[in-house]
Amino acid sequence: MSARRPRSRKSAIADRQSGAAHRSGRSPDRSKQARGAWGERKAARWYRDAGYEVLDQNWRVSSGELDLVLFRDGEIVFCEVKSRRSNRFGTAAEAVDRRKQLKIRSLAVQWLQANDRRGRVRFDVATVTGVEVDVIEGAF
């Protein structure tokens, strides 16, 4: 019988965030993930209705993820989508702090290189609160 290596606090947190099963055998609560995916679909629909082409959705690399990459009138738009049930604990846009902005910018550079694209770039934040979609164009 092999001895189990103790799990670090960091790996336990990563498991919870990734949705890995808990030690108790219970499934993690996926309601926040479902709300996020629903909000991203709702924001993508808002952009399509406004005449944008969705180039990528949930583009992932080891360093992170871009929620939406869009194109219209020669401009590439990188959009971070934040979904909340309500503003009770602060607005969704407040969750896109300076650190998150720098991460999105870095991911945008990687996306542009990976897709051999050039042009004007804009960074938006789309918030979905309840069923209401609000897009902040040129948020950062």
C-alpha positions in Angstrom: 0.0 0.0 0.0 1.5 3.3 -1.0 1.3 6.3 1.3 -0.8 9.3 0.1 1.0 12.5 -0.2 -0.7 15.3 1.8 -2.4 17.9 -0.3 -1.3 21.4 0.0 -3.8 24.2 0.7 -3.1 25.7 -2.7 -3.9 22.4 -4.5 -7.1 22.1 -2.5 -8.2 25.6 -3.5 -7.3 24.9 -7.1 -9.4 21.7 -7.1 -12.4 23.7 -5.7 -12.0 26.4 -8.3 -11.7 23.9 -11.1 -14.8 22.0 -10.0 -12.9 18.8 -9.0 -14.8 16.5 -6.6 -14.5 17.2 -3.0 -12.9 14.7 -0.6 -16.3 14.1 0.9 -17.5 12.7 -2.5 -20.1 15.5 -2.9 -20.2 17.4 -6.2 -19.1 21.0 -6.0 -21.8 23.7 -6.5 -21.7 24.6 -10.2 -24.3 27.4 -10.0 -21.7 30.1 -10.3 -20.2 28.4 -13.3 -23.6 28.0 -14.9 -24.4 31.7 -14.3 -21.0 32.7 -15.8 -21.6 30.6 -18.9 -25.2 31.9 -19.3 -23.9 35.5 -18.9 -21.2 34.9 -21.6 -23.8 33.6 -24.0 -26.1 36.6 -23.2 -23.2 39.1 -23.8 -22.2 37.3 -27.0 -25.8 37.6 -28.2 -25.8 41.3 -27.3 -22.7 41.9 -29.4 -24.0 39.8 -32.4 -27.2 41.9 -32.3 -25.1 45.0 -32.4 -23.3 43.8 -35.6 -20.2 42.3 -34.1 -18.7 39.0 -35.3 -17.7 36.6 -32.5 -14.1 35.5 -33.4 -13.6 33.5 -30.2 -15.4 32.5 -27.0 -13.7 31.1 -23.9 -10.2 31.1 -25.6 -7.9 29.3 -23.2 -4.2 29.0 -22.7 -2.2 27.9 -19.7 -2.0 31.5 -18.3 -5.7 32.2 -18.5 -8.9 32.7 -20.5 -10.5 35.4 -22.7 -14.3 35.4 -22.5 -15.1 37.0 -25.8 -13.1 38.2 -28.8 -15.1 40.2 -31.3 -14.7 42.1 -34.5 -16.5 45.0 -36.1 -15.4 47.9 -38.4 -11.7 47.0 -38.3 -11.6 46.8 -34.5 -10.8 43.7 -32.4 -12.6 43.8 -29.1 -11.6 41.8 -26.1 -14.5 41.5 -23.6 -14.4 40.3 -20.0 -17.9 39.2 -19.0 -18.9 39.3 -15.3 -22.3 37.9 -14.2 -24.0 38.5 -10.9 -27.4 37.7 -9.5 -27.6 41.2 -8.0 -25.4 44.2 -7.0 -25.8 43.3 -3.3 -22.0 42.7 -2.8 -20.8 45.3 -5.4 -21.1 45.6 -9.1 -19.8 43.0 -11.5 -17.6 45.6 -13.2 -15.8 46.2 -9.9 -14.4 42.7 -10.1 -12.2 43.7 -13.1 -9.5 45.3 -11.1 -6.1 46.5 -12.3 -4.5 43.0 -11.9 -7.3 41.5 -14.0 -6.9 44.2 -16.6 -3.2 43.5 -17.0 -3.9 39.7 -17.3 -6.5 40.4 -20.1 -4.1 42.6 -21.9 -1.4 39.9 -21.8 -3.8 37.3 -23.0 -4.9 39.6 -25.8 -1.3 39.9 -27.0 -1.1 36.1 -27.0 -4.4 35.8 -28.9 -3.3 38.3 -31.5 0.0 36.5 -32.1 -1.7 33.0 -32.2 -4.3 34.3 -34.7 -1.9 36.5 -36.8 -4.2 39.5 -36.4 -3.3 43.2 -36.3 -5.5 46.3 -36.0 -7.1 48.5 -33.5 -7.9 46.9 -30.2 -10.4 47.8 -27.6 -11.1 46.3 -24.1 -14.7 46.1 -22.9 -16.4 44.8 -19.8 -19.9 43.3 -20.1 -21.8 42.9 -16.9 -24.9 40.7 -16.6 -26.8 41.5 -13.5 -30.0 39.5 -13.2 -31.1 39.5 -16.8 -29.8 42.9 -17.7 -26.7 43.2 -20.0 -24.6 46.4 -19.7 -21.5 46.8 -21.9 -18.8 49.3 -21.0 -17.0 50.0 -24.2 -13.3 51.0 -23.9 -13.4 50.1 -20.1 -9.6 50.0 -19.9 
